[in-house]
Structures are given as C-alpha cells and as structure tokens.
Amino acid sequence: MKRTIVLLLLVTVFCRYLHAYSVTVGTNTVNLASPMIVTNNPSTENLWYTKSNSIKINTTVTITADTSPNPPGSYTFQWNANIGSITGTGNVVTYTAPASKGIAAINVTIKSGSNTVYTSTSSLLVYKSIFIIKNDDYQYRSYYPSSNYVDPDWKTYTDYMESTRCKTNVGMITQSVGSANTAWKNYVNQMKNTGYVSFYFHGYAHEDFATFSSTGQLALFQASDDLVYNHLGWHYDGFGAPYNHNNSSTTWCMNQMPHMKFWFFYDMVNSPPAFNGVNFSHAGTRIDCETGGFQINFSTGFLPQYSTKGNRDLNVMQIHPLYWYNDYSNPAGGHRNDLVEWDKVIGHLRAQGDTVISAMDYYNMAATVGFVPYEQANPDTSPPSDIAAVYDGTTAGSDINTTNSSTQLSANWTASSDAQSGITGYKYAIGTAAGATDAAGWTTIGSVTSVTRTGLSLTNGTMYYFSVKAINGDGRGN
C-alpha cells in the first residue's frame, strides 16, 4: 500500500514566517472511537489499521509539504534523511526505506529566496518485522521466602530481559497482590520502572472469562485494577485472558476500563470487537516458540514458525517462564534449558534485524501522531566508536594484498565499542571502491570481528574493498 506523509504548514497574518500547523504521517487518520484491528491479513477483517508512524524496510512512501495555507510565493524545498533515500524535488518527494531497521529522521527546510522560513523533522520507525513478547501467569509466590517471594523462574527471565535491553509484556494474576510483602512489591515496581517489563491484566485468579456474565467479568476487571492500584500504584493498561478465553461480554468490560489500551487476543470471540484500543489478532499475529509443557525449543518450536511467519509486519510471541525450571528453582522437577533456548530466540531476532517493542509502544505508535518507539527503554543516541582498522584476510590484525580465489574474500577488523548499549553486530559490504556495494551489498552479521564471503564473482586484476560498520544496541551504526 502506498502511503503519504503530509506536512501541513501555516503562516501567521502578521509575518511571512511559516509555522507548523500539524504533521500527519500516513494517509490514515486514527479515530479512537473506532477499533484498531491489528492483523496481517486485511482481506479477512472488516476493519484494517495501518500504522502511520512506521514503514517496512525497502518500501516507499510519498512525502508532501503543503504550503497552501500560506501567502503565495516562490518556495524551495530541501529534503534529507539520516537513513534511506529521498528522490524528487519540490514539495512532493518519495522516501525509500533502507534495507535494515532504524529510526528515520526526515527533514525538510523551506526557503523563500535565500531566507529559511521553516524547517521540520518527522520520524518513522523502519522495521523488517515487529515482535511483541507476551508472557503469562506472573504472581506472588508465598512458598519462595528465600527469594522475597519472587518466583526464581520469573526472576531469571525478567533479569535476563533487562540485562539484554529487550522489552517484554507480563500477564499478572492479580489476587495474590493483596497478600504480597513489601520486597515483592518493590521488585515488581523496580522491573516496571526499568522500562523493559510492563504488566497487563491476566485474570483475578486465572479464571475462564468465557464462563462469566458481563457483570461478573466487569467485577473481576474492577477488583483487579483496584488491587493493583492500591498496592502497586498504577493501573493495568492491557488485557490477555487466561487460556485466551473470552467472549462478546469481554468487549463491553474492556470499554468500561479507561486505562485499557490493548487486548491479547481479541479474536478468540466470534467476531471483531468494538474495543476502543489496539486489538492483537490470535490468528493473524501469534507465533509460538514452545513445545509440550511450555518448554522453549529454538530448533523445533521457534524456527519452523519463524520461517513461515517471521516476515509478517507484526508477530506476538506467547511464552510461560513460570514453567522453565531454570537454575535453582524446583530442583525436583529437574533442570531445563529454557533460558539457553530463549537466548537463541532473542539472538535470532536481533541477527535477522527484527524490532522488539512493548504492546503500549505499539498502541502509542498507532494512537499518537509522531510517536516512534525505541527498542531500548533508555535509547542510545550516540553511535558506536569507529572501527580502527579493517584487514583483508583471515589472520587477525594482518593484511593481505592479493588472493587466488575468484569466488571468496575474507576480512577481519578491530572491535568497536559502545558504553551505552553495547555492540550487537556488524555490517559489511564489498565493492570496487571504498564504501561500494557492487560485489556484495550490506550484510548484517553477529558480534564477530571476521567474515568470509563466498559465492562472489570477482574479476581478475581488480581491487576490492571491504567496508565494515558496527551496530549498537539501539540499532545505530558508525
């Protein structure tokens, strides 16, 4: 679908300087009086919402700077973007997103003669696929006094997500909050305050909502929200039903709760609901990485799903860290390798250039013009350090001048660093000039400092250049 970014500019009647009237990204206007149905198959839905503050890699969008409200005159327009490319001149241009994710800052400077009369920058989230991580069944555990009643499996998981700067959404079973001790409450708020762990309503006592009347469901919603607010100081901002069971009455309840902004998964009812928020589709967005017993398995659980669904605009992964039996928890049940397998899943998403954000990030991107989420809660606004040297060949720190192969080239380089978010990987390209890509386009690899590229078509007697960029935890390159 071709979309348009329109920058509307307004001038006051007392001067000839242009002022921003409004900035609209995309052709679709968000109307929160109507449901926002999030799915990946618009032909099967009677309501389809296109995110206006984002663009998929390698796609285009038309950008228009509208000066019609202003006095007649001869204006010139200077466009630029930090990533991707802009083609065209005048007030209508085409932006082409790059081949990898990032935050695109698109700037226009409008001049009247030699005078700059207006400048504005709009941001777009450039993504390959957006992933939202949904975790169920978090609660206070009275039988874990040695760990301040924090379930060790959950602590292993939430600590991991914070340490790897990866956002997650945790479904809380609310009843136990009333009996929780101060240490547990402090830990929950500590996790929430990191910006990497957010909590949604997952039942009062993990009941089947489809068996309750509308008034019965509303009582569960209200009692749970009151309990969380009174003991933890905040409101739930979303809902995911236990067993993913809900019915048409759930829609009515959701609309009675003003803080509810998203719903996992609305389509477990018979028809799309009229919920005034973001509705994540079970059929259209869910991707699994668990096998029997809620066990994480990268090779047999996640990869087959990713291979068929991973390129969709949006995927929601549902997991259950409560059953991981990692490290020191439940020794009678035996140790499992769930965290090891989960680390492979997160590593794969990052190596493939996918974007992981929270459900509220997605809601805000849908509902707020100009809002663009960062994957990191405290975004790294500076680039990685420069790579000091790139060497041809496979021997670290040693450079070769010639090769006998016409299909293969190797390179190694000094490591980059980033004090804020670390280095998550590198990109390289090969060409017949420094920075050129005519032999091999920019390719993302992991946190390694060497690569061998095969399958090339090299010309005898031609000089080739390896170019390498580092990527930090916020997706920025040097």
ZALUMKE-24807 format. One record per residue (C-alpha): residue in three letters; x negated, y, z negated; residue number from 1. Coordinates in pm, whole numbers. Layout:
<sites>
 type     c1     c2     c3 seq
  ALA      X      Y      Z NUM
...
</sites>
This chain:
<sites>
 type     c1     c2     c3 seq
  MET      0      0      0   1
  LYS   -141    338     95   2
  ARG   -116    592   -184   3
  THR   -166    964   -207   4
  ILE   -328   1181   -470   5
  VAL   -174   1527   -470   6
  LEU   -336   1818   -649   7
  LEU    -81   2099   -681   8
  LEU   -240   2441   -729   9
  LEU    -66   2762   -839  10
  VAL   -178   3124   -841  11
  THR    -53   3395  -1076  12
  VAL    109   3700   -917  13
  PHE   -147   3932  -1078  14
  CYS   -467   3791   -927  15
  ARG   -594   3580   -643  16
  TYR   -748   3307   -857  17
  LEU   -600   2959   -826  18
  HIS   -487   2776  -1140  19
  ALA   -390   2413  -1188  20
  TYR    -15   2371  -1179  21
  SER    -18   1992  -1209  22
  VAL   -217   1696  -1094  23
  THR    -27   1394   -968  24
  VAL   -222   1078   -893  25
  GLY    -44    846   -655  26
  THR    292    869   -481  27
  ASN    492    706   -760  28
  THR    630    916  -1043  29
  VAL    654    743  -1380  30
  ASN   1002    761  -1529  31
  LEU   1008    606  -1873  32
  ALA   1385    595  -1863  33
  SER   1335    303  -1624  34
  PRO   1148    -18  -1697  35
  MET    795    -61  -1569  36
  ILE    777   -417  -1444  37
  VAL    420   -542  -1420  38
  THR    386   -836  -1186  39
  ASN    169   -941   -896  40
  ASN    446  -1035   -656  41
  PRO    659   -728   -591  42
  SER    880   -909   -344  43
  THR   1029  -1115   -627  44
  GLU   1110   -819   -850  45
  ASN   1375   -553   -813  46
  LEU   1151   -302   -990  47
  TRP    787   -257   -900  48
  TYR    546    -20  -1069  49
  THR    217     82   -907  50
  LYS    -45    223  -1143  51
  SER   -114    577  -1030  52
  ASN   -445    628  -1211  53
  SER   -632    334  -1062  54
  ILE   -749    194   -731  55
  LYS   -869   -152   -632  56
  ILE  -1224   -190   -502  57
  ASN  -1275   -147   -127  58
  THR   -934     16    -77  59
  THR   -842    371     23  60
  VAL   -615    647   -100  61
  THR   -523    981     56  62
  ILE   -600   1291   -149  63
  THR   -420   1618    -84  64
  ALA   -491   1959   -235  65
  ASP   -171   2159   -198  66
  THR   -219   2538   -187  67
  SER    130   2617    -53  68
  PRO    245   2795   -374  69
  ASN    -39   3045   -333  70
  PRO    -71   3361   -122  71
  PRO   -152   3296    243  72
  GLY   -521   3289    314  73
  SER   -808   3100    463  74
  TYR   -934   2838    218  75
  THR  -1219   2592    250  76
  PHE  -1239   2268     57  77
  GLN  -1549   2093    -71  78
  TRP  -1490   1736   -188  79
  ASN  -1723   1494   -365  80
  ALA  -1703   1176   -570  81
  ASN  -1952   1018   -808  82
  ILE  -1881    669   -669  83
  GLY  -1717    560   -347  84
  SER  -1692    791    -48  85
  ILE  -1474   1070     89  86
  THR  -1402   1120    458  87
  GLY  -1219   1403    625  88
  THR  -1214   1781    585  89
  GLY   -969   2044    476  90
  ASN   -710   1989    211  91
  VAL   -634   1626    308  92
  VAL   -909   1364    280  93
  THR   -940    988    232  94
  TYR  -1115    835    -66  95
  THR  -1261    486    -27  96
  ALA  -1332    299   -350  97
  PRO  -1670    129   -387  98
  ALA  -1726   -246   -388  99
  SER  -1767   -262   -766 100
  LYS  -1577   -129  -1067 101
  GLY  -1630    203  -1239 102
  ILE  -1469    537  -1320 103
  ALA  -1440    755  -1010 104
  ALA  -1454   1130  -1068 105
  ILE  -1318   1306   -759 106
  ASN  -1384   1677   -744 107
  VAL  -1250   1948   -516 108
  THR  -1382   2303   -501 109
  ILE  -1166   2553   -314 110
  LYS  -1317   2869   -175 111
  SER  -1183   3184    -20 112
  GLY  -1471   3310    184 113
  SER  -1779   3283    -35 114
  ASN  -1581   3301   -361 115
  THR  -1497   2989   -554 116
  VAL  -1133   3028   -656 117
  TYR  -1060   2686   -802 118
  THR  -1227   2359   -895 119
  SER  -1068   2045  -1033 120
  THR  -1169   1686  -1108 121
  SER   -938   1382  -1118 122
  SER  -1044   1040  -1240 123
  LEU   -947    696  -1115 124
  LEU  -1018    356  -1264 125
  VAL  -1181    149   -992 126
  TYR  -1119   -219  -1057 127
  LYS  -1154   -562   -898 128
  SER   -904   -722  -1136 129
  ILE   -775   -602  -1472 130
  PHE   -773   -854  -1758 131
  ILE   -580   -819  -2083 132
  ILE   -655  -1067  -2361 133
  LYS   -360  -1184  -2574 134
  ASN   -427  -1379  -2898 135
  ASP   -150  -1524  -3115 136
  ASP    -94  -1629  -3478 137
  TYR   -308  -1396  -3693 138
  GLN   -204  -1376  -4060 139
  TYR   -323  -1353  -4420 140
  ARG   -457  -1686  -4545 141
  SER   -419  -1740  -4919 142
  TYR   -638  -2053  -4912 143
  TYR   -955  -1870  -4798 144
  PRO  -1053  -1677  -5112 145
  SER  -1425  -1708  -5040 146
  SER  -1384  -1501  -4723 147
  ASN  -1142  -1242  -4866 148
  TYR   -857  -1449  -4725 149
  VAL   -966  -1377  -4369 150
  ASP   -942  -1697  -4168 151
  PRO  -1303  -1780  -4067 152
  ASP  -1197  -1872  -3716 153
  TRP  -1036  -1534  -3667 154
  LYS  -1329  -1350  -3821 155
  THR  -1566  -1534  -3588 156
  TYR  -1351  -1426  -3294 157
  THR  -1290  -1060  -3387 158
  ASP  -1653  -1008  -3488 159
  TYR  -1759  -1153  -3153 160
  MET  -1526   -925  -2956 161
  GLU  -1651   -618  -3142 162
  SER  -2016   -716  -3102 163
  THR  -1973   -770  -2728 164
  ARG  -1771   -447  -2689 165
  CYS  -1471   -626  -2543 166
  LYS  -1113   -523  -2621 167
  THR   -855   -774  -2743 168
  ASN   -490   -777  -2849 169
  VAL   -399   -980  -3158 170
  GLY    -47  -1107  -3237 171
  MET     20  -1081  -3612 172
  ILE    263  -1296  -3809 173
  THR    387  -1030  -4047 174
  GLN    538  -1199  -4353 175
  SER    204  -1262  -4524 176
  VAL    106   -893  -4511 177
  GLY    318   -826  -4819 178
  SER    109  -1063  -5034 179
  ALA   -230   -980  -4882 180
  ASN   -508   -850  -5103 181
  THR   -692   -522  -5053 182
  ALA  -1000   -681  -4897 183
  TRP   -791   -845  -4625 184
  LYS   -603   -523  -4550 185
  ASN   -930   -332  -4534 186
  TYR  -1072   -585  -4289 187
  VAL   -766   -559  -4063 188
  ASN   -790   -180  -4055 189
  GLN  -1165   -197  -4009 190
  MET  -1114   -409  -3700 191
  LYS   -837   -184  -3571 192
  ASN  -1049    127  -3623 193
  THR  -1330    -12  -3406 194
  GLY  -1102     32  -3106 195
  TYR  -1173   -323  -2990 196
  VAL   -897   -505  -3183 197
  SER   -534   -396  -3165 198
  PHE   -236   -573  -3321 199
  TYR    108   -647  -3182 200
  PHE    421   -799  -3340 201
  HIS    426  -1179  -3319 202
  GLY    721  -1258  -3544 203
  TYR    802  -1219  -3911 204
  ALA    743  -1586  -3993 205
  HIS    673  -1718  -3641 206
  GLU   1041  -1785  -3576 207
  ASP   1202  -1869  -3242 208
  PHE   1365  -1540  -3138 209
  ALA   1585  -1712  -2880 210
  THR   1783  -1871  -3167 211
  PHE   1869  -1537  -3333 212
  SER   2151  -1294  -3258 213
  SER   2073   -937  -3161 214
  THR   2130   -814  -3518 215
  GLY   1919  -1098  -3656 216
  GLN   1634  -1017  -3419 217
  LEU   1656   -646  -3499 218
  ALA   1630   -724  -3871 219
  LEU   1305   -914  -3802 220
  PHE   1168   -628  -3593 221
  GLN   1252   -363  -3852 222
  ALA   1139   -561  -4158 223
  SER    808   -644  -3993 224
  ASP    739   -291  -3877 225
  ASP    824   -151  -4221 226
  LEU    598   -406  -4390 227
  VAL    303   -325  -4167 228
  TYR    351     49  -4205 229
  ASN    386     35  -4584 230
  HIS     82   -188  -4636 231
  LEU   -148   -101  -4345 232
  GLY    -39    250  -4247 233
  TRP     51    202  -3881 234
  HIS    330     74  -3654 235
  TYR    327   -212  -3409 236
  ASP    302    -84  -3051 237
  GLY    395   -406  -2870 238
  PHE    560   -747  -2896 239
  GLY    483  -1104  -2798 240
  ALA    744  -1359  -2906 241
  PRO    639  -1676  -3089 242
  TYR    644  -1969  -2843 243
  ASN    703  -1695  -2579 244
  HIS   1074  -1747  -2650 245
  ASN   1310  -1450  -2630 246
  ASN   1647  -1373  -2475 247
  SER   1857  -1084  -2348 248
  SER   1916   -962  -2705 249
  THR   1543   -905  -2741 250
  THR   1560   -628  -2482 251
  TRP   1815   -438  -2691 252
  CYS   1598   -480  -3001 253
  MET   1286   -357  -2825 254
  ASN   1465    -38  -2722 255
  GLN   1565     28  -3084 256
  MET   1198     36  -3187 257
  PRO   1050    370  -3076 258
  HIS    688    263  -3123 259
  MET    715    -42  -2897 260
  LYS    538     26  -2567 261
  PHE    467   -318  -2416 262
  TRP    609   -670  -2409 263
  PHE    439  -1009  -2356 264
  PHE    617  -1181  -2170 265
  TYR    946  -1029  -2068 266
  ASP   1037  -1287  -1801 267
  MET   1096  -1567  -2048 268
  VAL   1453  -1433  -2033 269
  ASN   1672  -1495  -1730 270
  SER   1640  -1152  -1569 271
  PRO   1409   -850  -1585 272
  PRO   1492   -643  -1893 273
  ALA   1571   -274  -1914 274
  PHE   1298   -216  -2172 275
  ASN   1154    134  -2161 276
  GLY    790     30  -2161 277
  VAL    546   -197  -1983 278
  ASN    674   -549  -1930 279
  PHE    400   -805  -1864 280
  SER    516  -1092  -1646 281
  HIS    453  -1451  -1758 282
  ALA    491  -1589  -1408 283
  GLY    302  -1308  -1239 284
  THR     14  -1227  -1473 285
  ARG    -64  -1514  -1713 286
  ILE   -390  -1704  -1672 287
  ASP   -489  -1990  -1905 288
  CYS   -829  -2098  -2030 289
  GLU   -711  -2352  -2292 290
  THR   -669  -2727  -2265 291
  GLY   -498  -2958  -2517 292
  GLY   -499  -2847  -2879 293
  PHE   -552  -2482  -2780 294
  GLN   -915  -2566  -2707 295
  ILE  -1114  -2328  -2487 296
  ASN  -1274  -2502  -2191 297
  PHE  -1459  -2290  -1939 298
  SER  -1502  -2551  -1665 299
  THR  -1171  -2739  -1674 300
  GLY   -943  -2480  -1834 301
  PHE  -1050  -2137  -1716 302
  LEU  -1235  -2175  -1385 303
  PRO   -957  -2356  -1194 304
  GLN   -712  -2082  -1298 305
  TYR   -958  -1805  -1218 306
  SER  -1035  -1946   -874 307
  THR   -670  -1912   -768 308
  LYS   -558  -1609   -973 309
  GLY   -871  -1411  -1058 310
  ASN   -837  -1165   -771 311
  ARG   -488  -1051   -868 312
  ASP   -452   -690   -977 313
  LEU   -367   -797  -1332 314
  ASN   -417  -1109  -1543 315
  VAL   -314  -1169  -1905 316
  MET   -510  -1445  -2084 317
  GLN   -342  -1608  -2384 318
  ILE   -561  -1786  -2642 319
  HIS   -535  -1910  -3003 320
  PRO   -855  -1852  -3206 321
  LEU   -677  -1986  -3516 322
  TYR   -741  -2340  -3389 323
  TRP  -1103  -2305  -3288 324
  TYR  -1254  -2472  -3600 325
  ASN  -1574  -2282  -3534 326
  ASP  -1878  -2265  -3759 327
  TYR  -1781  -2309  -4123 328
  SER  -1401  -2339  -4106 329
  ASN  -1206  -2661  -4151 330
  PRO  -1503  -2898  -4160 331
  ALA  -1264  -3190  -4199 332
  GLY  -1129  -3114  -3854 333
  GLY  -1473  -3120  -3701 334
  HIS  -1664  -2852  -3517 335
  ARG  -1565  -2744  -3171 336
  ASN  -1748  -2535  -2916 337
  ASP  -1468  -2285  -2854 338
  LEU  -1679  -1976  -2918 339
  VAL  -1951  -2108  -2688 340
  GLU  -1690  -2172  -2418 341
  TRP  -1524  -1835  -2478 342
  ASP  -1859  -1662  -2441 343
  LYS  -1884  -1825  -2098 344
  VAL  -1540  -1688  -2008 345
  ILE  -1630  -1332  -2108 346
  GLY  -1967  -1363  -1935 347
  HIS  -1795  -1478  -1617 348
  LEU  -1550  -1186  -1618 349
  ARG  -1836   -943  -1653 350
  ALA  -2055  -1112  -1393 351
  GLN  -1762  -1102  -1148 352
  GLY  -1707   -732  -1212 353
  ASP  -1362   -761  -1372 354
  THR  -1224   -494  -1608 355
  VAL  -1104   -584  -1960 356
  ILE   -880   -330  -2135 357
  SER   -611   -334  -2404 358
  ALA   -236   -353  -2348 359
  MET   -199      3  -2478 360
  ASP   -469    118  -2237 361
  TYR   -257    -26  -1959 362
  TYR     57    141  -2093 363
  ASN   -115    479  -2123 364
  MET   -256    445  -1773 365
  ALA     96    376  -1648 366
  ALA    274    642  -1853 367
  THR     25    930  -1868 368
  VAL    -83   1115  -1557 369
  GLY   -460   1148  -1556 370
  PHE   -529    888  -1827 371
  VAL   -809    649  -1732 372
  PRO   -916    385  -1987 373
  TYR  -1272    291  -2066 374
  GLU  -1356    -72  -2136 375
  GLN  -1562     39  -2434 376
  ALA  -1390    197  -2732 377
  ASN  -1675    447  -2762 378
  PRO  -1773    490  -2399 379
  ASP  -2133    523  -2299 380
  THR  -2153    845  -2098 381
  SER  -2523    822  -2016 382
  PRO  -2689    599  -1754 383
  PRO  -2940    323  -1834 384
  SER  -3310    403  -1834 385
  ASP  -3486    394  -1499 386
  ILE  -3640     69  -1383 387
  ALA  -4010    147  -1395 388
  ALA  -4120    -83  -1112 389
  VAL  -3985   -337   -864 390
  TYR  -4227   -603   -738 391
  ASP  -4196   -827   -433 392
  GLY  -4240  -1199   -501 393
  THR  -4166  -1437   -785 394
  THR  -4460  -1365  -1017 395
  ALA  -4360  -1116  -1289 396
  GLY  -4543   -786  -1257 397
  SER  -4724   -892   -940 398
  ASP  -4651   -758   -593 399
  ILE  -4693   -938   -258 400
  ASN  -4711   -769     82 401
  THR  -4616  -1047    321 402
  THR  -4402  -1361    335 403
  ASN  -4391  -1659    569 404
  SER  -4016  -1709    536 405
  SER  -3764  -1560    776 406
  THR  -3465  -1651    556 407
  GLN  -3571  -1579    198 408
  LEU  -3704  -1288    -12 409
  SER  -3778  -1262   -384 410
  ALA  -3828   -972   -622 411
  ASN  -3884   -907   -992 412
  TRP  -3868   -586  -1191 413
  THR  -3924   -427  -1529 414
  ALA  -3626   -434  -1762 415
  SER  -3404   -131  -1809 416
  SER  -3255    -37  -2147 417
  ASP  -2955    150  -2284 418
  ALA  -2936    243  -2651 419
  GLN  -2558    297  -2649 420
  SER  -2408     -5  -2472 421
  GLY  -2697   -225  -2363 422
  ILE  -2767   -370  -2019 423
  THR  -2507   -615  -1889 424
  GLY  -2659   -685  -1549 425
  TYR  -2836   -560  -1238 426
  LYS  -2751   -493   -874 427
  TYR  -2989   -537   -584 428
  ALA  -2987   -467   -212 429
  ILE  -3230   -541     72 430
  GLY  -3290   -324    375 431
  THR  -3540   -188    623 432
  ALA  -3570    138    428 433
  ALA  -3571    224     58 434
  GLY  -3210    201    -63 435
  ALA  -3090     50    266 436
  THR  -2849   -246    278 437
  ASP  -2883   -368    638 438
  ALA  -3037   -702    532 439
  ALA  -2825   -765    219 440
  GLY  -2558   -544     61 441
  TRP  -2546   -450   -305 442
  THR  -2504   -770   -508 443
  THR  -2434   -790   -883 444
  ILE  -2624  -1045  -1093 445
  GLY  -2655  -1107  -1466 446
  SER  -2906   -974  -1718 447
  VAL  -3207  -1119  -1542 448
  THR  -3517   -945  -1408 449
  SER  -3581  -1150  -1096 450
  VAL  -3390  -1284   -798 451
  THR  -3446  -1493   -486 452
  ARG  -3209  -1423   -198 453
  THR  -3166  -1698     59 454
  GLY  -2977  -1717    386 455
  LEU  -3127  -1398    526 456
  SER  -3203  -1324    892 457
  LEU  -3540  -1148    880 458
  THR  -3730  -1012   1178 459
  ASN  -4098  -1089   1214 460
  GLY  -4322   -783   1169 461
  THR  -4052   -578    992 462
  MET  -4096   -425    646 463
  TYR  -3814   -491    399 464
  TYR  -3734   -311     74 465
  PHE  -3573   -444   -244 466
  SER  -3366   -182   -428 467
  VAL  -3251   -256   -785 468
  LYS  -3010    -79  -1022 469
  ALA  -2934   -155  -1388 470
  ILE  -2574   -164  -1518 471
  ASN  -2493    -76  -1879 472
  GLY  -2205   -196  -2097 473
  ASP  -1984     86  -1971 474
  GLY  -2039     -7  -1607 475
  ARG  -2270    284  -1534 476
  GLY  -2579    239  -1320 477
  ASN  -2909    420  -1297 478
</sites>
